[in-house]
Amino acid sequence: MGDGGNSNAAAPASNTSNTASTTTDPAKKSDETLQHPENWTTGGDSATGKQAGYIKAMASRAGEDVNVEGMTKTEASEKIGELKKETGM
């Protein structure tokens, strides 16, 4: 019976190392996608309400008038980056 317990104890250790290597690859892929909005699969979709609101708030702070109507998620993300630099937000 003691042998059965030893084999079970070894199994979780090997599963843990396999899980770590599996989660590393998707994380790298995820980081690359987040860094490059033009690579987003939904980048061509309309900007979200949160993006539009954030742009309007930062543009107001920067003294700019930005039209967010018709802006894509990618364009909104890029504009947010520009406004962050301008406003220091």
MDAnalysis code that builds the backbone (N, CA, C; Angstrom):
import MDAnalysis as mda
import numpy as np

u = mda.Universe.empty(267, n_residues=89, atom_resindex=np.repeat(np.arange(89), 3), trajectory=True)
u.add_TopologyAttr("name", ["N", "CA", "C"] * 89)
u.add_TopologyAttr("resid", np.arange(1, 90))
u.add_TopologyAttr("resname", ["MET", "GLY", "ASP", "GLY", "GLY", "ASN", "SER", "ASN", "ALA", "ALA", "ALA", "PRO", "ALA", "SER", "ASN", "THR", "SER", "ASN", "THR", "ALA", "SER", "THR", "THR", "THR", "ASP", "PRO", "ALA", "LYS", "LYS", "SER", "ASP", "GLU", "THR", "LEU", "GLN", "HIS", "PRO", "GLU", "ASN", "TRP", "THR", "THR", "GLY", "GLY", "ASP", "SER", "ALA", "THR", "GLY", "LYS", "GLN", "ALA", "GLY", "TYR", "ILE", "LYS", "ALA", "MET", "ALA", "SER", "ARG", "ALA", "GLY", "GLU", "ASP", "VAL", "ASN", "VAL", "GLU", "GLY", "MET", "THR", "LYS", "THR", "GLU", "ALA", "SER", "GLU", "LYS", "ILE", "GLY", "GLU", "LEU", "LYS", "LYS", "GLU", "THR", "GLY", "MET"])
u.atoms.positions = np.array([
    [0.813, -1.190, 0.000],
    [0.000, 0.000, 0.000],
    [0.856, 1.252, 0.000],
    [2.009, 1.188, 0.641],
    [2.905, 2.328, 0.682],
    [3.385, 2.710, -0.707],
    [3.562, 1.735, -1.607],
    [4.008, 2.023, -2.973],
    [2.981, 2.858, -3.721],
    [1.704, 2.578, -3.502],
    [0.648, 3.336, -4.166],
    [0.707, 4.804, -3.770],
    [1.018, 5.075, -2.526],
    [1.122, 6.442, -2.048],
    [2.322, 7.147, -2.651],
    [3.425, 6.439, -2.848],
    [4.630, 7.045, -3.424],
    [4.425, 7.423, -4.883],
    [3.754, 6.572, -5.634],
    [3.544, 6.897, -7.046],
    [2.599, 8.088, -7.189],
    [1.642, 8.216, -6.304],
    [0.741, 9.366, -6.343],
    [1.472, 10.648, -5.966],
    [2.403, 10.548, -5.047],
    [3.150, 11.731, -4.614],
    [4.035, 12.241, -5.746],
    [4.556, 11.353, -6.565],
    [5.434, 11.758, -7.666],
    [4.648, 12.406, -8.807],
    [3.428, 11.977, -9.020],
    [2.634, 12.468, -10.144],
    [2.373, 13.970, -10.073],
    [1.966, 14.530, -8.946],
    [1.706, 15.969, -8.929],
    [2.942, 16.803, -9.237],
    [4.113, 16.352, -8.821],
    [5.336, 17.113, -9.094],
    [5.578, 17.218, -10.597],
    [5.393, 16.117, -11.327],
    [5.611, 16.170, -12.771],
    [4.510, 16.971, -13.459],
    [3.289, 16.905, -12.956],
    [2.202, 17.691, -13.534],
    [2.439, 19.180, -13.344],
    [3.012, 19.543, -12.210],
    [3.285, 20.949, -11.936],
    [4.283, 21.511, -12.932],
    [5.339, 20.750, -13.243],
    [6.335, 21.249, -14.190],
    [5.750, 21.334, -15.597],
    [4.882, 20.401, -15.966],
    [4.243, 20.461, -17.271],
    [3.312, 21.667, -17.372],
    [2.606, 21.957, -16.298],
    [1.685, 23.090, -16.284],
    [2.454, 24.388, -16.446],
    [3.597, 24.508, -15.805],
    [4.391, 25.734, -15.888],
    [4.846, 25.986, -17.318],
    [5.298, 24.944, -18.015],
    [5.762, 25.145, -19.382],
    [4.597, 25.453, -20.318],
    [3.434, 24.893, -20.034],
    [2.261, 25.141, -20.865],
    [1.787, 26.583, -20.713],
    [1.819, 27.119, -19.501],
    [1.330, 28.475, -19.285],
    [2.330, 29.519, -19.753],
    [3.588, 29.164, -19.913],
    [4.591, 30.122, -20.364],
    [4.358, 30.515, -21.822],
    [4.097, 29.554, -22.695],
    [3.923, 29.857, -24.110],
    [2.735, 30.780, -24.384],
    [1.533, 30.511, -23.836],
    [0.411, 31.426, -24.083],
    [0.670, 32.819, -23.518],
    [1.382, 32.917, -22.427],
    [1.665, 34.226, -21.843],
    [2.519, 35.054, -22.791],
    [3.506, 34.441, -23.405],
    [4.343, 35.160, -24.364],
    [3.500, 35.647, -25.535],
    [2.645, 34.780, -26.039],
    [1.785, 35.136, -27.162],
    [0.844, 36.269, -26.750],
    [0.314, 36.186, -25.528],
    [-0.597, 37.215, -25.026],
    [0.113, 38.554, -24.897],
    [1.337, 38.573, -24.375],
    [2.099, 39.813, -24.236],
    [2.338, 40.466, -25.587],
    [2.672, 39.671, -26.590],
    [2.919, 40.217, -27.926],
    [1.661, 40.866, -28.487],
    [0.523, 40.233, -28.286],
    [-0.742, 40.765, -28.785],
    [-1.068, 42.073, -28.090],
    [-0.873, 42.147, -26.787],
    [-1.177, 43.357, -26.043],
    [-0.263, 44.510, -26.444],
    [0.948, 44.219, -26.814],
    [1.891, 45.262, -27.165],
    [1.644, 45.836, -28.550],
    [0.970, 45.129, -29.401],
    [0.773, 45.561, -30.780],
    [-0.714, 45.550, -31.130],
    [-1.406, 46.674, -30.904],
    [-2.846, 46.707, -31.173],
    [-3.219, 46.335, -32.601],
    [-2.345, 46.586, -33.560],
    [-2.675, 46.242, -34.946],
    [-2.791, 44.734, -35.144],
    [-2.283, 43.943, -34.190],
    [-2.374, 42.486, -34.269],
    [-3.600, 41.931, -33.555],
    [-4.376, 42.771, -32.893],
    [-5.553, 42.298, -32.183],
    [-6.561, 41.732, -33.175],
    [-7.173, 40.628, -32.829],
    [-8.177, 40.042, -33.721],
    [-9.433, 40.891, -33.775],
    [-9.704, 41.674, -32.745],
    [-10.884, 42.543, -32.725],
    [-10.499, 44.009, -32.917],
    [-9.303, 44.273, -33.355],
    [-8.815, 45.639, -33.513],
    [-9.615, 46.477, -34.485],
    [-10.275, 45.837, -35.432],
    [-11.079, 46.561, -36.410],
    [-12.497, 46.849, -35.931],
    [-12.856, 46.276, -34.777],
    [-14.176, 46.537, -34.209],
    [-14.256, 47.974, -33.713],
    [-15.462, 48.455, -33.528],
    [-15.667, 49.808, -33.005],
    [-15.068, 49.933, -31.614],
    [-14.542, 51.122, -31.316],
    [-13.988, 51.388, -29.994],
    [-15.053, 51.141, -28.932],
    [-14.627, 50.689, -27.777],
    [-15.570, 50.436, -26.688],
    [-16.002, 51.754, -26.058],
    [-17.071, 51.700, -25.320],
    [-17.545, 52.882, -24.604],
    [-16.514, 53.381, -23.611],
    [-15.811, 52.460, -22.964],
    [-14.774, 52.846, -22.002],
    [-13.632, 53.558, -22.703],
    [-13.222, 53.038, -23.859],
    [-12.156, 53.697, -24.617],
    [-12.585, 55.108, -25.014],
    [-13.789, 55.250, -25.530],
    [-14.288, 56.550, -25.969],
    [-14.345, 57.531, -24.805],
    [-14.846, 57.074, -23.667],
    [-14.921, 57.931, -22.490],
    [-13.555, 58.361, -22.001],
    [-12.610, 57.436, -22.021],
    [-11.246, 57.728, -21.578],
    [-10.595, 58.741, -22.516],
    [-10.796, 58.561, -23.813],
    [-10.237, 59.493, -24.799],
    [-10.828, 60.886, -24.594],
    [-12.142, 60.961, -24.418],
    [-12.799, 62.260, -24.231],
    [-12.266, 62.963, -22.986],
    [-12.106, 62.218, -21.895],
    [-11.615, 62.808, -20.649],
    [-10.180, 63.312, -20.805],
    [-9.330, 62.508, -21.413],
    [-7.932, 62.917, -21.580],
    [-7.796, 64.038, -22.604],
    [-8.581, 63.988, -23.665],
    [-8.534, 65.036, -24.686],
    [-8.958, 66.367, -24.088],
    [-9.966, 66.339, -23.243],
    [-10.423, 67.556, -22.577],
    [-9.302, 68.128, -21.715],
    [-8.611, 67.270, -21.007],
    [-7.490, 67.686, -20.170],
    [-6.363, 68.280, -21.007],
    [-6.175, 67.739, -22.199],
    [-5.106, 68.195, -23.088],
    [-5.536, 69.394, -23.920],
    [-6.802, 69.786, -23.784],
    [-7.303, 70.914, -24.563],
    [-7.534, 70.576, -26.024],
    [-7.788, 69.309, -26.302],
    [-8.021, 68.850, -27.671],
    [-9.486, 68.480, -27.864],
    [-9.924, 68.545, -29.100],
    [-11.257, 68.088, -29.464],
    [-11.072, 66.854, -30.337],
    [-11.388, 65.691, -29.803],
    [-11.187, 64.434, -30.523],
    [-12.536, 63.817, -30.843],
    [-12.744, 63.478, -32.103],
    [-13.955, 62.797, -32.533],
    [-13.707, 61.294, -32.455],
    [-14.399, 60.629, -31.542],
    [-14.212, 59.191, -31.372],
    [-15.205, 58.379, -32.195],
    [-16.151, 59.062, -32.819],
    [-17.157, 58.362, -33.618],
    [-16.494, 57.678, -34.812],
    [-16.770, 56.399, -34.976],
    [-16.207, 55.633, -36.079],
    [-14.793, 55.128, -35.818],
    [-14.250, 55.406, -34.636],
    [-12.891, 54.982, -34.302],
    [-12.883, 53.486, -33.978],
    [-11.852, 52.776, -34.447],
    [-11.726, 51.349, -34.140],
    [-11.024, 51.173, -32.799],
    [-11.049, 49.965, -32.284],
    [-10.361, 49.673, -31.028],
    [-8.871, 49.962, -31.149],
    [-8.292, 49.603, -32.290],
    [-6.866, 49.850, -32.503],
    [-6.578, 51.344, -32.521],
    [-7.370, 52.098, -33.271],
    [-7.176, 53.551, -33.333],
    [-7.354, 54.184, -31.963],
    [-8.354, 53.713, -31.218],
    [-8.600, 54.245, -29.877],
    [-7.424, 53.956, -28.961],
    [-6.892, 52.760, -29.039],
    [-5.751, 52.396, -28.207],
    [-4.545, 53.270, -28.521],
    [-4.313, 53.503, -29.793],
    [-3.193, 54.348, -30.202],
    [-3.404, 55.788, -29.744],
    [-4.634, 56.287, -29.839],
    [-4.942, 57.652, -29.404],
    [-4.780, 57.776, -27.892],
    [-5.195, 56.769, -27.165],
    [-5.024, 56.760, -25.715],
    [-3.542, 56.855, -25.367],
    [-2.710, 56.103, -26.086],
    [-1.266, 56.161, -25.859],
    [-0.712, 57.560, -26.096],
    [-1.149, 58.204, -27.174],
    [-0.702, 59.565, -27.487],
    [-1.127, 60.541, -26.392],
    [-2.394, 60.436, -25.986],
    [-2.922, 61.348, -24.978],
    [-2.274, 61.138, -23.622],
    [-1.930, 59.897, -23.308],
    [-1.234, 59.614, -22.041],
    [0.097, 60.343, -22.006],
    [0.808, 60.329, -23.138],
    [2.091, 61.030, -23.197],
    [1.898, 62.533, -23.042],
    [0.887, 63.082, -23.726],
    [0.619, 64.519, -23.681],
    [0.190, 65.000, -22.304],
    [-0.660, 64.207, -21.649],
    [-1.233, 64.638, -20.376],
    [-0.462, 64.144, -19.167],
    [0.424, 63.180, -19.362],
    [1.149, 62.599, -18.234],
    [0.303, 61.684, -17.388],
    [-0.835, 61.280, -17.923],
    [-1.729, 60.375, -17.185],
    [-1.266, 58.945, -17.272],
])
